Amino acid sequence: ASPRVGAIVQLWYAGAQAGHALASLLFGEATFSGRMPVTIPTDETQLPADYLDQRMDLPPGRTHRYFTGTPLYHFGHGLSYTAFSYSAFTLSPQVLSAQSTQSICGKLTNTYLRVTVEVINLGEWLADAETTLLVYAAPTKLDKEPTPTQSIPKQMLLGFRRVRLSPFERANVTVSFRASRLRLVDAQGKLRLLPGRYTVFASPDGFDSDRSAQTLLNRSSACATRTCMATLVVA
């Protein structure tokens, strides 16, 4: 956040061995791999004017799901001593029935989706390094225009997976998640899959406004910057 500071360590509540863990990280025996679990605004102007109004989509929006500004630190932000590459993104299936999470006799039927990305540890750091692959979905074009009472998130976290790799090691990392993770509230106030097009992303550090869904869709590369994506159609 400051041009005079290269990095900030946020320890949170690390338990009885926090001192030993921090020393191992600072002296290079292990690499940093934590991710921000919240969105940190730049200042109070990025908070809703009526803070007691708990609507998530109240401008400029709350949490990574609805926030539309440029935060100080976005959800999923994190630094490391090494670098990773992400490629060969696949999503299966890419077409989903809107009935995939239909309730039958009180029991929720559920289809699983799988995202696979090839991850390579590019750094020459001697120790093994960890990274976290975060998978999101962004509703890019719903078949029906949302009503004023509907809260459609900008993006939704679907799942994540941590992976540990030695220097120059590569691995195919798969994240599986239920289709019910994509459910949104319809105009009747019911939670269900809404037909339309969704962009599914895989990223090591979450999203900020510089890498929004529309920015990524306008790029020709299969993996723009460090983020990979594919289109999911719900019919």
Secondary structure as the mmCIF struct_conf table of DSSP 4:
data_model
#
loop_
_struct_conf.conf_type_id
_struct_conf.id
_struct_conf.beg_label_comp_id
_struct_conf.beg_label_asym_id
_struct_conf.beg_label_seq_id
_struct_conf.end_label_comp_id
_struct_conf.end_label_asym_id
_struct_conf.end_label_seq_id
TURN_TY1_P TURN_TY1_P1 PRO A 3 ARG A 4
BEND BEND1 GLY A 6 GLY A 6
BEND BEND2 TYR A 13 TYR A 13
TURN_TY1_P TURN_TY1_P2 ALA A 16 GLN A 17
HELX_RH_AL_P HELX_RH_AL_P1 ALA A 18 LEU A 26
TURN_TY1_P TURN_TY1_P3 PHE A 27 GLY A 28
BEND BEND3 GLU A 29 ALA A 30
BEND BEND4 PRO A 37 VAL A 38
STRN STRN1 ILE A 40 ILE A 40
BEND BEND5 THR A 42 ASP A 43
HELX_RH_3T_P HELX_RH_3T_P1 GLU A 44 GLN A 46
BEND BEND6 LEU A 47 LEU A 47
BEND BEND7 ALA A 49 ASP A 50
TURN_TY1_P TURN_TY1_P4 TYR A 51 LEU A 52
TURN_TY1_P TURN_TY1_P5 MET A 56 ASP A 57
BEND BEND8 LEU A 58 LEU A 58
TURN_TY1_P TURN_TY1_P6 PRO A 59 PRO A 60
BEND BEND9 ARG A 62 ARG A 62
HELX_RH_AL_P HELX_RH_AL_P2 THR A 63 TYR A 66
BEND BEND10 GLY A 69 GLY A 69
BEND BEND11 LEU A 72 LEU A 72
STRN STRN2 TYR A 73 TYR A 73
TURN_TY1_P TURN_TY1_P7 PHE A 75 GLY A 76
BEND BEND12 TYR A 81 THR A 82
STRN STRN3 PHE A 84 SER A 92
BEND BEND13 GLN A 94 GLN A 94
STRN STRN4 VAL A 95 LEU A 96
TURN_TY1_P TURN_TY1_P8 ALA A 98 THR A 101
STRN STRN5 SER A 103 ILE A 104
TURN_TY1_P TURN_TY1_P9 CYS A 105 GLY A 106
STRN STRN6 LYS A 107 LEU A 108
STRN STRN7 TYR A 112 ASN A 121
BEND BEND14 LEU A 126 ALA A 127
STRN STRN8 ALA A 129 LEU A 142
BEND BEND15 ASP A 143 LYS A 144
HELX_LH_PP_P HELX_LH_PP_P1 GLU A 145 THR A 147
TURN_TY1_P TURN_TY1_P10 PRO A 148 THR A 149
BEND BEND16 LYS A 154 LYS A 154
STRN STRN9 MET A 156 LEU A 165
TURN_TY1_P TURN_TY1_P11 PRO A 167 PHE A 168
STRN STRN10 ARG A 170 ARG A 178
HELX_RH_3T_P HELX_RH_3T_P2 ALA A 179 LEU A 182
STRN STRN11 LEU A 184 VAL A 185
TURN_TY1_P TURN_TY1_P12 ALA A 187 GLN A 188
BEND BEND17 GLY A 189 GLY A 189
STRN STRN12 LEU A 191 ARG A 192
HELX_LH_PP_P HELX_LH_PP_P2 LEU A 193 PRO A 195
STRN STRN13 GLY A 196 SER A 203
BEND BEND18 PRO A 204 ASP A 205
HELX_RH_3T_P HELX_RH_3T_P3 SER A 209 ARG A 211
HELX_RH_AL_P HELX_RH_AL_P3 ALA A 213 LEU A 217
TURN_TY1_P TURN_TY1_P13 ASN A 218 ASN A 218
BEND BEND19 SER A 221 ALA A 222
STRN STRN14 CYS A 223 ALA A 224
TURN_TY1_P TURN_TY1_P14 THR A 225 ARG A 226
STRN STRN15 THR A 227 VAL A 234
#
